Amino acid sequence: MCFSAEASFAGGLVITAIGIATVTKVQKRNQLLFACIPLFFGFQQFIEGFLWLAIPHPEYMSYQKIGAYLYLIFAQALWPLIIPLSILLMEENTRTKRILRIILVIGIALSIFYISCLFIYKVSPQINCYHILYVSDFPLAISNTALVFYLITAFTPLFLSSVKGTKVMGGLMLIACIFSMLFYTIYLTSVWCFFAALISAVVFWILRDLKKNPLLPV
């Protein structure tokens, strides 16, 4: 997260607690991955909290690298898979499912790309102006192209889904992403993931409503 270790750990605790509560709202197995989204975001915040503690100490360089790579695996490689797959599992509309499968294939390719980059190129986390900056030598042109596909896999499934509430979640995340791009451009990975972590709490209300209204699409 973009302010301090305390803020990251506090955010991680809150989001994890919401995630645990969300899992209790699961009615069907096809909702489980979607319900775990806040838990994944909470775990990310804990990782970044440890990075805040490790970065100022050169003797913890190995922990810095482990934390940075683990964080980026979640932030860059796993979300293009988790979002479309979780929505696909819940979706009942046949036409929508076909589109979601295509997006999932894009997400798989994107995940492979990001994981490959993490193996090929160096990444180092730095604290800069109360933010964590993940410095890497990824090719800029390729990274910008990958970002476009990342946005497609992260947002489109939420807007396509027939499950009530996912469009609201997608809209909030899109607004947070645009805000982060405009005002925290070089810290986008850290700042947007923090906002997304907070917004992921919407998953609780989506599944709660599904439990209260079983006639809604599931």
C-alpha positions in Angstrom: 0.0 0.0 0.0 1.1 3.6 -0.6 1.5 5.2 2.8 3.1 3.0 5.5 3.6 -0.5 6.9 0.9 0.2 9.5 -1.6 1.2 6.8 -0.8 -1.9 4.8 -1.2 -4.3 7.8 -4.4 -2.5 8.9 -5.8 -2.8 5.4 -4.7 -6.4 5.2 -6.5 -7.2 8.5 -9.7 -5.5 7.5 -9.9 -7.0 4.0 -9.0 -10.5 5.3 -11.7 -10.3 7.9 -14.2 -9.3 5.2 -12.9 -12.1 3.1 -13.5 -14.7 5.8 -17.0 -13.3 6.3 -17.6 -13.5 2.5 -16.6 -17.1 2.3 -19.4 -17.9 4.8 -21.9 -16.5 2.3 -21.0 -19.1 -0.3 -24.0 -21.2 -1.4 -22.5 -23.1 -4.3 -18.9 -24.3 -5.1 -18.9 -22.2 -8.2 -19.0 -19.0 -6.0 -15.9 -20.0 -3.9 -13.2 -18.5 -6.1 -15.1 -15.2 -6.3 -15.6 -15.2 -2.6 -11.9 -15.6 -2.0 -11.0 -12.4 -3.9 -10.9 -10.2 -0.7 -8.7 -12.9 0.9 -6.2 -12.7 -2.0 -6.2 -8.9 -1.8 -5.7 -9.0 2.0 -2.7 -11.3 1.5 -1.2 -8.8 -1.0 -1.5 -6.0 1.6 0.3 -8.1 4.2 3.1 -8.8 1.7 3.5 -5.1 1.0 3.5 -4.4 4.8 6.5 -6.7 5.2 8.1 -4.9 2.2 7.8 -1.6 4.1 9.6 -3.1 7.0 12.3 -4.8 4.9 13.2 -2.2 2.3 15.0 0.3 4.6 17.4 -2.5 5.7 20.0 -3.6 3.1 20.7 -6.8 5.2 17.2 -7.9 4.3 17.8 -7.7 0.6 16.8 -11.4 0.0 13.4 -10.8 1.8 12.9 -7.7 -0.3 13.2 -9.6 -3.5 11.0 -12.5 -2.3 8.3 -10.0 -1.2 8.5 -8.0 -4.4 8.3 -11.0 -6.7 5.5 -12.6 -4.6 3.5 -9.3 -4.6 3.9 -8.9 -8.4 2.9 -12.5 -9.1 -0.4 -11.7 -7.4 -0.8 -8.2 -8.8 0.2 -8.9 -12.4 0.0 -12.6 -13.1 -2.8 -14.0 -11.0 -5.5 -11.4 -11.3 -5.8 -11.8 -15.1 -6.7 -15.4 -14.3 -8.7 -15.0 -11.1 -11.2 -12.4 -12.3 -12.4 -14.0 -15.5 -12.3 -17.5 -14.1 -14.3 -16.6 -11.0 -16.9 -14.8 -13.1 -17.0 -17.7 -15.7 -17.7 -20.2 -12.9 -20.7 -18.3 -11.7 -22.1 -17.3 -15.1 -25.2 -19.2 -16.5 -25.7 -17.3 -19.7 -24.3 -19.4 -22.6 -23.3 -16.5 -24.8 -21.6 -14.6 -22.0 -19.7 -17.8 -21.0 -18.3 -18.0 -24.6 -16.9 -14.5 -24.3 -15.6 -15.1 -20.8 -13.7 -18.2 -22.1 -12.0 -16.0 -24.7 -11.1 -13.4 -22.0 -9.8 -16.2 -19.8 -7.5 -17.4 -22.6 -6.1 -13.9 -22.9 -5.6 -13.9 -19.2 -3.7 -17.1 -19.3 -1.4 -15.8 -22.0 -1.0 -12.5 -20.0 -0.1 -14.4 -16.9 2.5 -16.5 -18.7 3.9 -13.2 -20.1 4.2 -11.5 -16.7 5.7 -14.6 -15.0 8.3 -14.9 -17.9 9.2 -11.2 -17.4 9.7 -11.7 -13.7 12.2 -14.5 -14.5 14.0 -12.6 -17.3 14.1 -9.0 -15.9 15.2 -7.7 -12.5 12.7 -6.1 -10.2 13.6 -4.1 -7.1 11.2 -2.4 -4.6 11.9 1.1 -3.4 10.2 3.5 -1.0 9.7 6.8 -2.7 7.6 9.7 -1.5 5.5 7.5 0.9 4.9 5.0 -1.9 6.4 1.6 -2.8 7.8 1.8 -6.3 8.5 -1.5 -8.1 11.5 -0.7 -10.4 12.0 -3.0 -13.3 13.6 -3.0 -16.7 10.6 -4.5 -18.5 10.5 -3.3 -22.2 8.2 -0.2 -22.0 6.4 -0.8 -25.3 5.6 -4.4 -24.5 4.5 -3.4 -20.9 2.1 -0.8 -22.2 0.5 -3.3 -24.6 0.3 -5.9 -21.8 -1.4 -3.3 -19.6 -4.2 -2.8 -22.2 -4.9 -6.6 -22.1 -4.6 -6.6 -18.3 -7.4 -4.0 -18.1 -9.5 -6.0 -20.4 -9.2 -9.2 -18.3 -9.6 -7.3 -15.0 -12.7 -5.3 -15.8 -14.6 -6.7 -18.8 -15.8 -9.9 -17.0 -17.3 -7.8 -14.2 -19.3 -5.8 -16.7 -20.4 -8.8 -18.7 -21.5 -10.9 -15.7 -25.3 -11.3 -15.2 -24.7 -11.6 -11.4 -26.2 -8.6 -9.6 -23.6 -6.2 -8.2 -20.6 -7.2 -10.3 -21.1 -4.2 -12.6 -21.0 -1.9 -9.6 -17.8 -3.6 -8.5 -16.3 -3.2 -12.0 -17.3 0.4 -12.2 -15.7 1.3 -8.8 -12.5 -0.6 -9.7 -12.3 1.2 -13.1 -12.7 4.6 -11.4 -10.0 3.7 -8.9 -7.7 2.5 -11.7 -8.2 5.7 -13.8 -7.6 7.8 -10.6 -4.4 5.9 -9.9 -3.2 6.3 -13.5 -3.8 10.0 -13.4 -2.4 10.9 -10.0 0.0 8.0 -9.1 1.2 6.9 -12.5 4.6 5.4 -11.6 3.1 3.8 -8.4 0.1 2.3 -10.3 0.8 -1.3 -9.3 0.8 -0.5 -5.6 -1.8 2.2 -5.4 -4.4 0.6 -7.6 -4.1 -2.7 -5.8 -4.8 -1.0 -2.5 -7.9 0.7 -3.9 -9.0 -2.6 -5.5 -8.4 -4.4 -2.2 -10.9 -2.0 -0.5 -13.4 -2.3 -3.3 -13.2 -6.1 -3.1 -15.3 -5.8 0.0 -18.2 -5.4 -2.4 -17.9 -9.2 -3.0 -19.4 -9.7 0.4 -22.5 -7.7 -0.4 -22.8 -9.4 -3.8 -22.8 -12.9 -2.3 -24.9 -11.8 0.7 -27.6 -10.6 -1.8 -27.4 -13.9 -3.7 -28.0 -15.8 -0.4 -31.0 -13.6 0.4 -32.4 -13.7 -3.1 -31.8 -17.2 -4.5 -33.7 -16.4 -7.7 -30.9 -14.0 -8.7 -28.5 -15.5 -11.3 -25.7 -17.6 -9.7 
